[in-house]
C-alpha cells in the first residue's frame, strides 16, 4: 500500500494540481518537495473559471496547500 507521500514522490517530473487554502488552483510540473510539503513547480499556471495565468517557476509553502493531486492522464 502506497502512502500519500509516496504518491507525491512518484509524481516528480509530472504535472500536479494544487488547491490553495485561499481558493486558487495551481497546476505545474513538480520538481521537488520536502517533508513540510513545500513544493517547487515549473511551468506553473493559476487556474480560475475564466482563464489561466502563467506563473513560470514557483515555490509554494506547504502550509498554504489544501490538497495536491497528480493530474488526470499522468
PyMOL Python script that loads the backbone (N, CA, C, O; Angstrom):
from pymol import cmd

cmd.read_pdbstr("""\
ATOM      1  N   UNK A   1       0.843  -1.180   0.000  1.00  0.00           N
ATOM      2  CA  UNK A   1       0.000   0.000   0.000  1.00  0.00           C
ATOM      3  C   UNK A   1       0.887   1.243   0.000  1.00  0.00           C
ATOM      4  O   UNK A   1       1.807   1.364   0.809  1.00  0.00           O
ATOM      5  N   UNK A   2       0.597   2.159  -0.916  1.00  0.00           N
ATOM      6  CA  UNK A   2       1.376   3.385  -1.011  1.00  0.00           C
ATOM      7  C   UNK A   2       0.858   4.431  -0.032  1.00  0.00           C
ATOM      8  O   UNK A   2      -0.347   4.594   0.157  1.00  0.00           O
ATOM      9  N   UNK A   3       1.801   5.130   0.584  1.00  0.00           N
ATOM     10  CA  UNK A   3       1.454   6.259   1.447  1.00  0.00           C
ATOM     11  C   UNK A   3       1.266   7.487   0.562  1.00  0.00           C
ATOM     12  O   UNK A   3       1.795   7.523  -0.549  1.00  0.00           O
ATOM     13  N   UNK A   4       0.532   8.485   1.021  1.00  0.00           N
ATOM     14  CA  UNK A   4       0.350   9.705   0.223  1.00  0.00           C
ATOM     15  C   UNK A   4       1.672  10.358  -0.186  1.00  0.00           C
ATOM     16  O   UNK A   4       1.786  10.872  -1.299  1.00  0.00           O
ATOM     17  N   UNK A   5       2.657  10.344   0.688  1.00  0.00           N
ATOM     18  CA  UNK A   5       3.950  10.949   0.361  1.00  0.00           C
ATOM     19  C   UNK A   5       4.634  10.173  -0.761  1.00  0.00           C
ATOM     20  O   UNK A   5       5.367  10.762  -1.556  1.00  0.00           O
ATOM     21  N   UNK A   6       4.405   8.850  -0.840  1.00  0.00           N
ATOM     22  CA  UNK A   6       4.966   8.038  -1.924  1.00  0.00           C
ATOM     23  C   UNK A   6       4.331   8.405  -3.258  1.00  0.00           C
ATOM     24  O   UNK A   6       5.013   8.441  -4.283  1.00  0.00           O
ATOM     25  N   UNK A   7       3.032   8.678  -3.252  1.00  0.00           N
ATOM     26  CA  UNK A   7       2.340   9.086  -4.477  1.00  0.00           C
ATOM     27  C   UNK A   7       2.945  10.392  -4.990  1.00  0.00           C
ATOM     28  O   UNK A   7       3.176  10.539  -6.190  1.00  0.00           O
ATOM     29  N   UNK A   8       3.202  11.339  -4.085  1.00  0.00           N
ATOM     30  CA  UNK A   8       3.797  12.610  -4.495  1.00  0.00           C
ATOM     31  C   UNK A   8       5.230  12.423  -4.976  1.00  0.00           C
ATOM     32  O   UNK A   8       5.634  13.064  -5.947  1.00  0.00           O
ATOM     33  N   UNK A   9       6.004  11.570  -4.329  1.00  0.00           N
ATOM     34  CA  UNK A   9       7.370  11.296  -4.798  1.00  0.00           C
ATOM     35  C   UNK A   9       7.352  10.703  -6.197  1.00  0.00           C
ATOM     36  O   UNK A   9       8.219  11.022  -7.012  1.00  0.00           O
ATOM     37  N   UNK A  10       6.384   9.850  -6.488  1.00  0.00           N
ATOM     38  CA  UNK A  10       6.264   9.260  -7.821  1.00  0.00           C
ATOM     39  C   UNK A  10       5.790  10.269  -8.858  1.00  0.00           C
ATOM     40  O   UNK A  10       5.940  10.041 -10.059  1.00  0.00           O
ATOM     41  N   UNK A  11       5.215  11.387  -8.403  1.00  0.00           N
ATOM     42  CA  UNK A  11       4.713  12.415  -9.317  1.00  0.00           C
ATOM     43  C   UNK A  11       5.790  13.427  -9.712  1.00  0.00           C
ATOM     44  O   UNK A  11       5.517  14.327 -10.507  1.00  0.00           O
ATOM     45  N   UNK A  12       6.993  13.302  -9.183  1.00  0.00           N
ATOM     46  CA  UNK A  12       8.061  14.237  -9.556  1.00  0.00           C
ATOM     47  C   UNK A  12       8.322  14.144 -11.055  1.00  0.00           C
ATOM     48  O   UNK A  12       8.442  13.054 -11.615  1.00  0.00           O
ATOM     49  N   UNK A  13       8.407  15.308 -11.691  1.00  0.00           N
ATOM     50  CA  UNK A  13       8.594  15.369 -13.128  1.00  0.00           C
ATOM     51  C   UNK A  13       7.289  15.305 -13.902  1.00  0.00           C
ATOM     52  O   UNK A  13       7.290  15.342 -15.132  1.00  0.00           O
ATOM     53  N   UNK A  14       6.174  15.208 -13.183  1.00  0.00           N
ATOM     54  CA  UNK A  14       4.853  15.144 -13.811  1.00  0.00           C
ATOM     55  C   UNK A  14       4.005  16.327 -13.338  1.00  0.00           C
ATOM     56  O   UNK A  14       4.326  16.984 -12.348  1.00  0.00           O
ATOM     57  N   UNK A  15       2.932  16.578 -14.057  1.00  0.00           N
ATOM     58  CA  UNK A  15       2.046  17.696 -13.735  1.00  0.00           C
ATOM     59  C   UNK A  15       1.162  17.335 -12.543  1.00  0.00           C
ATOM     60  O   UNK A  15       0.587  16.247 -12.490  1.00  0.00           O
ATOM     61  N   UNK A  16       1.059  18.271 -11.577  1.00  0.00           N
ATOM     62  CA  UNK A  16       0.191  18.108 -10.417  1.00  0.00           C
ATOM     63  C   UNK A  16      -0.759  19.300 -10.330  1.00  0.00           C
ATOM     64  O   UNK A  16      -0.500  20.369 -10.884  1.00  0.00           O
ATOM     65  N   UNK A  17      -1.854  19.085  -9.626  1.00  0.00           N
ATOM     66  CA  UNK A  17      -2.829  20.138  -9.371  1.00  0.00           C
ATOM     67  C   UNK A  17      -2.834  20.404  -7.876  1.00  0.00           C
ATOM     68  O   UNK A  17      -3.005  19.486  -7.075  1.00  0.00           O
ATOM     69  N   UNK A  18      -2.644  21.674  -7.500  1.00  0.00           N
ATOM     70  CA  UNK A  18      -2.590  22.067  -6.099  1.00  0.00           C
ATOM     71  C   UNK A  18      -3.721  23.044  -5.819  1.00  0.00           C
ATOM     72  O   UNK A  18      -3.863  24.047  -6.518  1.00  0.00           O
ATOM     73  N   UNK A  19      -4.514  22.763  -4.815  1.00  0.00           N
ATOM     74  CA  UNK A  19      -5.574  23.669  -4.360  1.00  0.00           C
ATOM     75  C   UNK A  19      -5.040  24.405  -3.138  1.00  0.00           C
ATOM     76  O   UNK A  19      -4.633  23.785  -2.156  1.00  0.00           O
ATOM     77  N   UNK A  20      -5.045  25.735  -3.209  1.00  0.00           N
ATOM     78  CA  UNK A  20      -4.563  26.551  -2.100  1.00  0.00           C
ATOM     79  C   UNK A  20      -5.697  26.872  -1.144  1.00  0.00           C
ATOM     80  O   UNK A  20      -6.862  26.902  -1.541  1.00  0.00           O
ATOM     81  N   UNK A  21      -5.359  27.112   0.111  1.00  0.00           N
ATOM     82  CA  UNK A  21      -6.360  27.409   1.133  1.00  0.00           C
ATOM     83  C   UNK A  21      -7.164  28.659   0.798  1.00  0.00           C
ATOM     84  O   UNK A  21      -8.344  28.737   1.140  1.00  0.00           O
ATOM     85  N   UNK A  22      -6.559  29.623   0.148  1.00  0.00           N
ATOM     86  CA  UNK A  22      -7.242  30.885  -0.160  1.00  0.00           C
ATOM     87  C   UNK A  22      -8.056  30.816  -1.450  1.00  0.00           C
ATOM     88  O   UNK A  22      -8.599  31.832  -1.883  1.00  0.00           O
ATOM     89  N   UNK A  23      -8.151  29.639  -2.074  1.00  0.00           N
ATOM     90  CA  UNK A  23      -9.051  29.489  -3.200  1.00  0.00           C
ATOM     91  C   UNK A  23      -8.476  29.073  -4.527  1.00  0.00           C
ATOM     92  O   UNK A  23      -9.002  28.136  -5.128  1.00  0.00           O
ATOM     93  N   UNK A  24      -7.401  29.719  -5.043  1.00  0.00           N
ATOM     94  CA  UNK A  24      -6.977  29.375  -6.404  1.00  0.00           C
ATOM     95  C   UNK A  24      -6.387  27.970  -6.511  1.00  0.00           C
ATOM     96  O   UNK A  24      -5.939  27.381  -5.528  1.00  0.00           O
ATOM     97  N   UNK A  25      -6.405  27.462  -7.729  1.00  0.00           N
ATOM     98  CA  UNK A  25      -5.736  26.200  -8.041  1.00  0.00           C
ATOM     99  C   UNK A  25      -4.504  26.507  -8.877  1.00  0.00           C
ATOM    100  O   UNK A  25      -4.527  27.388  -9.736  1.00  0.00           O
ATOM    101  N   UNK A  26      -3.437  25.776  -8.618  1.00  0.00           N
ATOM    102  CA  UNK A  26      -2.190  25.930  -9.347  1.00  0.00           C
ATOM    103  C   UNK A  26      -1.863  24.592  -9.989  1.00  0.00           C
ATOM    104  O   UNK A  26      -1.928  23.549  -9.338  1.00  0.00           O
ATOM    105  N   UNK A  27      -1.514  24.625 -11.266  1.00  0.00           N
ATOM    106  CA  UNK A  27      -1.098  23.433 -11.988  1.00  0.00           C
ATOM    107  C   UNK A  27       0.339  23.647 -12.442  1.00  0.00           C
ATOM    108  O   UNK A  27       0.689  24.730 -12.910  1.00  0.00           O
ATOM    109  N   UNK A  28       1.176  22.616 -12.305  1.00  0.00           N
ATOM    110  CA  UNK A  28       2.559  22.732 -12.749  1.00  0.00           C
ATOM    111  C   UNK A  28       3.280  21.407 -12.648  1.00  0.00           C
ATOM    112  O   UNK A  28       2.739  20.428 -12.132  1.00  0.00           O
ATOM    113  N   UNK A  29       4.502  21.381 -13.142  1.00  0.00           N
ATOM    114  CA  UNK A  29       5.318  20.164 -13.113  1.00  0.00           C
ATOM    115  C   UNK A  29       6.115  20.152 -11.815  1.00  0.00           C
ATOM    116  O   UNK A  29       6.926  21.043 -11.559  1.00  0.00           O
ATOM    117  N   UNK A  30       5.872  19.133 -11.005  1.00  0.00           N
ATOM    118  CA  UNK A  30       6.513  19.008  -9.700  1.00  0.00           C
ATOM    119  C   UNK A  30       7.990  18.671  -9.878  1.00  0.00           C
ATOM    120  O   UNK A  30       8.335  17.635 -10.447  1.00  0.00           O
ATOM    121  N   UNK A  31       8.848  19.542  -9.395  1.00  0.00           N
ATOM    122  CA  UNK A  31      10.293  19.326  -9.484  1.00  0.00           C
ATOM    123  C   UNK A  31      10.864  18.762  -8.190  1.00  0.00           C
ATOM    124  O   UNK A  31      11.710  17.868  -8.212  1.00  0.00           O
ATOM    125  N   UNK A  32      10.395  19.294  -7.058  1.00  0.00           N
ATOM    126  CA  UNK A  32      10.919  18.857  -5.760  1.00  0.00           C
ATOM    127  C   UNK A  32       9.924  19.211  -4.674  1.00  0.00           C
ATOM    128  O   UNK A  32       9.056  20.065  -4.856  1.00  0.00           O
ATOM    129  N   UNK A  33      10.066  18.534  -3.530  1.00  0.00           N
ATOM    130  CA  UNK A  33       9.259  18.826  -2.354  1.00  0.00           C
ATOM    131  C   UNK A  33      10.002  18.343  -1.125  1.00  0.00           C
ATOM    132  O   UNK A  33      10.944  17.557  -1.224  1.00  0.00           O
ATOM    133  N   UNK A  34       9.571  18.821   0.035  1.00  0.00           N
ATOM    134  CA  UNK A  34      10.173  18.362   1.280  1.00  0.00           C
ATOM    135  C   UNK A  34       9.095  17.806   2.201  1.00  0.00           C
ATOM    136  O   UNK A  34       7.932  17.701   1.811  1.00  0.00           O
ATOM    137  N   UNK A  35       9.481  17.453   3.416  1.00  0.00           N
ATOM    138  CA  UNK A  35       8.518  16.841   4.337  1.00  0.00           C
ATOM    139  C   UNK A  35       7.481  17.820   4.860  1.00  0.00           C
ATOM    140  O   UNK A  35       6.476  17.400   5.433  1.00  0.00           O
ATOM    141  N   UNK A  36       7.703  19.128   4.672  1.00  0.00           N
ATOM    142  CA  UNK A  36       6.706  20.143   5.042  1.00  0.00           C
ATOM    143  C   UNK A  36       5.732  20.391   3.890  1.00  0.00           C
ATOM    144  O   UNK A  36       4.833  21.225   3.997  1.00  0.00           O
ATOM    145  N   UNK A  37       5.916  19.661   2.791  1.00  0.00           N
ATOM    146  CA  UNK A  37       5.134  19.779   1.555  1.00  0.00           C
ATOM    147  C   UNK A  37       5.322  21.121   0.863  1.00  0.00           C
ATOM    148  O   UNK A  37       4.451  21.560   0.112  1.00  0.00           O
ATOM    149  N   UNK A  38       6.461  21.780   1.113  1.00  0.00           N
ATOM    150  CA  UNK A  38       6.842  22.911   0.276  1.00  0.00           C
ATOM    151  C   UNK A  38       7.108  22.322  -1.100  1.00  0.00           C
ATOM    152  O   UNK A  38       7.794  21.306  -1.215  1.00  0.00           O
ATOM    153  N   UNK A  39       6.573  22.948  -2.152  1.00  0.00           N
ATOM    154  CA  UNK A  39       6.677  22.368  -3.489  1.00  0.00           C
ATOM    155  C   UNK A  39       7.226  23.359  -4.492  1.00  0.00           C
ATOM    156  O   UNK A  39       6.814  24.518  -4.546  1.00  0.00           O
ATOM    157  N   UNK A  40       8.177  22.868  -5.292  1.00  0.00           N
ATOM    158  CA  UNK A  40       8.781  23.637  -6.364  1.00  0.00           C
ATOM    159  C   UNK A  40       8.151  23.157  -7.666  1.00  0.00           C
ATOM    160  O   UNK A  40       8.235  21.977  -8.006  1.00  0.00           O
ATOM    161  N   UNK A  41       7.511  24.091  -8.402  1.00  0.00           N
ATOM    162  CA  UNK A  41       6.847  23.758  -9.656  1.00  0.00           C
ATOM    163  C   UNK A  41       7.461  24.537 -10.814  1.00  0.00           C
ATOM    164  O   UNK A  41       7.828  25.703 -10.663  1.00  0.00           O
ATOM    165  N   UNK A  42       7.568  23.893 -11.958  1.00  0.00           N
ATOM    166  CA  UNK A  42       7.974  24.532 -13.210  1.00  0.00           C
ATOM    167  C   UNK A  42       6.739  24.652 -14.094  1.00  0.00           C
ATOM    168  O   UNK A  42       5.789  23.883 -13.948  1.00  0.00           O
ATOM    169  N   UNK A  43       6.752  25.616 -15.011  1.00  0.00           N
ATOM    170  CA  UNK A  43       5.630  25.827 -15.951  1.00  0.00           C
ATOM    171  C   UNK A  43       4.292  25.907 -15.222  1.00  0.00           C
ATOM    172  O   UNK A  43       3.297  25.341 -15.677  1.00  0.00           O
ATOM    173  N   UNK A  44       4.271  26.608 -14.095  1.00  0.00           N
ATOM    174  CA  UNK A  44       3.063  26.705 -13.280  1.00  0.00           C
ATOM    175  C   UNK A  44       2.055  27.678 -13.891  1.00  0.00           C
ATOM    176  O   UNK A  44       2.414  28.656 -14.545  1.00  0.00           O
ATOM    177  N   UNK A  45       0.785  27.369 -13.650  1.00  0.00           N
ATOM    178  CA  UNK A  45      -0.323  28.216 -14.094  1.00  0.00           C
ATOM    179  C   UNK A  45      -1.342  28.305 -12.974  1.00  0.00           C
ATOM    180  O   UNK A  45      -1.634  27.310 -12.310  1.00  0.00           O
ATOM    181  N   UNK A  46      -1.885  29.501 -12.762  1.00  0.00           N
ATOM    182  CA  UNK A  46      -3.004  29.663 -11.839  1.00  0.00           C
ATOM    183  C   UNK A  46      -4.277  29.488 -12.654  1.00  0.00           C
ATOM    184  O   UNK A  46      -4.467  30.150 -13.674  1.00  0.00           O
ATOM    185  N   UNK A  47      -5.147  28.595 -12.198  1.00  0.00           N
ATOM    186  CA  UNK A  47      -6.352  28.249 -12.944  1.00  0.00           C
ATOM    187  C   UNK A  47      -7.565  28.836 -12.229  1.00  0.00           C
ATOM    188  O   UNK A  47      -7.773  28.604 -11.038  1.00  0.00           O
ATOM    189  N   UNK A  48      -8.360  29.600 -12.973  1.00  0.00           N
ATOM    190  CA  UNK A  48      -9.640  30.106 -12.473  1.00  0.00           C
ATOM    191  C   UNK A  48     -10.718  29.692 -13.471  1.00  0.00           C
ATOM    192  O   UNK A  48     -10.420  29.114 -14.515  1.00  0.00           O
ATOM    193  N   UNK A  49     -11.963  29.992 -13.142  1.00  0.00           N
ATOM    194  CA  UNK A  49     -13.065  29.666 -14.054  1.00  0.00           C
ATOM    195  C   UNK A  49     -12.939  30.417 -15.370  1.00  0.00           C
ATOM    196  O   UNK A  49     -13.320  29.901 -16.422  1.00  0.00           O
ATOM    197  N   UNK A  50     -12.406  31.632 -15.316  1.00  0.00           N
ATOM    198  CA  UNK A  50     -12.336  32.478 -16.503  1.00  0.00           C
ATOM    199  C   UNK A  50     -11.114  32.208 -17.380  1.00  0.00           C
ATOM    200  O   UNK A  50     -11.217  32.216 -18.607  1.00  0.00           O
ATOM    201  N   UNK A  51      -9.949  31.967 -16.752  1.00  0.00           N
ATOM    202  CA  UNK A  51      -8.726  31.852 -17.556  1.00  0.00           C
ATOM    203  C   UNK A  51      -7.603  31.164 -16.788  1.00  0.00           C
ATOM    204  O   UNK A  51      -7.757  30.750 -15.639  1.00  0.00           O
ATOM    205  N   UNK A  52      -6.462  31.061 -17.475  1.00  0.00           N
ATOM    206  CA  UNK A  52      -5.227  30.543 -16.882  1.00  0.00           C
ATOM    207  C   UNK A  52      -4.181  31.641 -16.958  1.00  0.00           C
ATOM    208  O   UNK A  52      -4.032  32.303 -17.985  1.00  0.00           O
ATOM    209  N   UNK A  53      -3.452  31.829 -15.855  1.00  0.00           N
ATOM    210  CA  UNK A  53      -2.397  32.827 -15.802  1.00  0.00           C
ATOM    211  C   UNK A  53      -1.074  32.091 -15.631  1.00  0.00           C
ATOM    212  O   UNK A  53      -0.893  31.354 -14.662  1.00  0.00           O
ATOM    213  N   UNK A  54      -0.157  32.287 -16.562  1.00  0.00           N
ATOM    214  CA  UNK A  54       1.148  31.631 -16.490  1.00  0.00           C
ATOM    215  C   UNK A  54       1.976  32.270 -15.378  1.00  0.00           C
ATOM    216  O   UNK A  54       2.088  33.494 -15.299  1.00  0.00           O
ATOM    217  N   UNK A  55       2.557  31.425 -14.515  1.00  0.00           N
ATOM    218  CA  UNK A  55       3.361  31.890 -13.389  1.00  0.00           C
ATOM    219  C   UNK A  55       4.838  31.535 -13.546  1.00  0.00           C
ATOM    220  O   UNK A  55       5.690  32.164 -12.919  1.00  0.00           O
ATOM    221  N   UNK A  56       5.152  30.545 -14.367  1.00  0.00           N
ATOM    222  CA  UNK A  56       6.547  30.126 -14.544  1.00  0.00           C
ATOM    223  C   UNK A  56       6.997  29.205 -13.416  1.00  0.00           C
ATOM    224  O   UNK A  56       6.286  28.271 -13.049  1.00  0.00           O
ATOM    225  N   UNK A  57       8.173  29.471 -12.873  1.00  0.00           N
ATOM    226  CA  UNK A  57       8.741  28.672 -11.791  1.00  0.00           C
ATOM    227  C   UNK A  57       8.322  29.274 -10.456  1.00  0.00           C
ATOM    228  O   UNK A  57       8.525  30.464 -10.214  1.00  0.00           O
ATOM    229  N   UNK A  58       7.737  28.451  -9.591  1.00  0.00           N
ATOM    230  CA  UNK A  58       7.281  28.959  -8.297  1.00  0.00           C
ATOM    231  C   UNK A  58       7.586  27.972  -7.177  1.00  0.00           C
ATOM    232  O   UNK A  58       7.808  26.786  -7.418  1.00  0.00           O
ATOM    233  N   UNK A  59       7.593  28.479  -5.963  1.00  0.00           N
ATOM    234  CA  UNK A  59       7.704  27.676  -4.751  1.00  0.00           C
ATOM    235  C   UNK A  59       6.451  27.942  -3.929  1.00  0.00           C
ATOM    236  O   UNK A  59       6.137  29.093  -3.629  1.00  0.00           O
ATOM    237  N   UNK A  60       5.741  26.891  -3.568  1.00  0.00           N
ATOM    238  CA  UNK A  60       4.534  27.022  -2.759  1.00  0.00           C
ATOM    239  C   UNK A  60       4.836  26.449  -1.385  1.00  0.00           C
ATOM    240  O   UNK A  60       5.269  25.304  -1.254  1.00  0.00           O
ATOM    241  N   UNK A  61       4.602  27.262  -0.368  1.00  0.00           N
ATOM    242  CA  UNK A  61       4.803  26.787   1.014  1.00  0.00           C
ATOM    243  C   UNK A  61       3.726  25.778   1.373  1.00  0.00           C
ATOM    244  O   UNK A  61       2.549  25.970   1.066  1.00  0.00           O
ATOM    245  N   UNK A  62       4.139  24.707   2.024  1.00  0.00           N
ATOM    246  CA  UNK A  62       3.230  23.629   2.365  1.00  0.00           C
ATOM    247  C   UNK A  62       2.067  24.042   3.239  1.00  0.00           C
ATOM    248  O   UNK A  62       0.996  23.441   3.156  1.00  0.00           O
ATOM    249  N   UNK A  63       2.248  25.071   4.090  1.00  0.00           N
ATOM    250  CA  UNK A  63       1.145  25.475   4.971  1.00  0.00           C
ATOM    251  C   UNK A  63       0.046  26.230   4.230  1.00  0.00           C
ATOM    252  O   UNK A  63      -0.985  26.540   4.826  1.00  0.00           O
ATOM    253  N   UNK A  64       0.243  26.537   2.935  1.00  0.00           N
ATOM    254  CA  UNK A  64      -0.793  27.186   2.117  1.00  0.00           C
ATOM    255  C   UNK A  64      -1.589  26.193   1.279  1.00  0.00           C
ATOM    256  O   UNK A  64      -2.523  26.582   0.577  1.00  0.00           O
ATOM    257  N   UNK A  65      -1.223  24.908   1.349  1.00  0.00           N
ATOM    258  CA  UNK A  65      -1.820  23.897   0.475  1.00  0.00           C
ATOM    259  C   UNK A  65      -2.970  23.185   1.172  1.00  0.00           C
ATOM    260  O   UNK A  65      -2.846  22.720   2.305  1.00  0.00           O
ATOM    261  N   UNK A  66      -4.098  23.113   0.460  1.00  0.00           N
ATOM    262  CA  UNK A  66      -5.252  22.364   0.951  1.00  0.00           C
ATOM    263  C   UNK A  66      -5.143  20.902   0.504  1.00  0.00           C
ATOM    264  O   UNK A  66      -5.318  19.986   1.306  1.00  0.00           O
ATOM    265  N   UNK A  67      -4.848  20.693  -0.809  1.00  0.00           N
ATOM    266  CA  UNK A  67      -4.608  19.334  -1.302  1.00  0.00           C
ATOM    267  C   UNK A  67      -3.730  19.379  -2.560  1.00  0.00           C
ATOM    268  O   UNK A  67      -3.616  20.410  -3.222  1.00  0.00           O
ATOM    269  N   UNK A  68      -3.117  18.232  -2.865  1.00  0.00           N
ATOM    270  CA  UNK A  68      -2.296  18.060  -4.061  1.00  0.00           C
ATOM    271  C   UNK A  68      -2.715  16.759  -4.713  1.00  0.00           C
ATOM    272  O   UNK A  68      -2.959  15.760  -4.036  1.00  0.00           O
ATOM    273  N   UNK A  69      -2.797  16.782  -6.056  1.00  0.00           N
ATOM    274  CA  UNK A  69      -3.179  15.584  -6.781  1.00  0.00           C
ATOM    275  C   UNK A  69      -2.444  15.522  -8.112  1.00  0.00           C
ATOM    276  O   UNK A  69      -2.340  16.533  -8.807  1.00  0.00           O
ATOM    277  N   UNK A  70      -1.929  14.342  -8.480  1.00  0.00           N
ATOM    278  CA  UNK A  70      -1.424  14.210  -9.860  1.00  0.00           C
ATOM    279  C   UNK A  70      -2.582  14.473 -10.815  1.00  0.00           C
ATOM    280  O   UNK A  70      -3.704  14.034 -10.563  1.00  0.00           O
ATOM    281  N   UNK A  71      -2.319  15.184 -11.908  1.00  0.00           N
ATOM    282  CA  UNK A  71      -3.390  15.494 -12.862  1.00  0.00           C
ATOM    283  C   UNK A  71      -3.783  14.265 -13.648  1.00  0.00           C
ATOM    284  O   UNK A  71      -3.001  13.323 -13.778  1.00  0.00           O
ATOM    285  N   UNK A  72      -5.014  14.274 -14.181  1.00  0.00           N
ATOM    286  CA  UNK A  72      -5.505  13.160 -14.992  1.00  0.00           C
ATOM    287  C   UNK A  72      -4.555  12.891 -16.142  1.00  0.00           C
ATOM    288  O   UNK A  72      -4.007  13.810 -16.752  1.00  0.00           O
ATOM    289  N   UNK A  73      -4.374  11.618 -16.420  1.00  0.00           N
ATOM    290  CA  UNK A  73      -3.535  11.217 -17.539  1.00  0.00           C
ATOM    291  C   UNK A  73      -2.059  11.169 -17.203  1.00  0.00           C
ATOM    292  O   UNK A  73      -1.239  10.829 -18.056  1.00  0.00           O
ATOM    293  N   UNK A  74      -1.713  11.506 -15.974  1.00  0.00           N
ATOM    294  CA  UNK A  74      -0.307  11.482 -15.581  1.00  0.00           C
ATOM    295  C   UNK A  74       0.035  10.181 -14.903  1.00  0.00           C
ATOM    296  O   UNK A  74       1.180   9.978 -14.499  1.00  0.00           O
TER     297      UNK A  74
END
""", "prot")
cmd.dss("prot")
cmd.show_as("cartoon", "prot")
cmd.util.cbc("prot")
cmd.orient("prot")
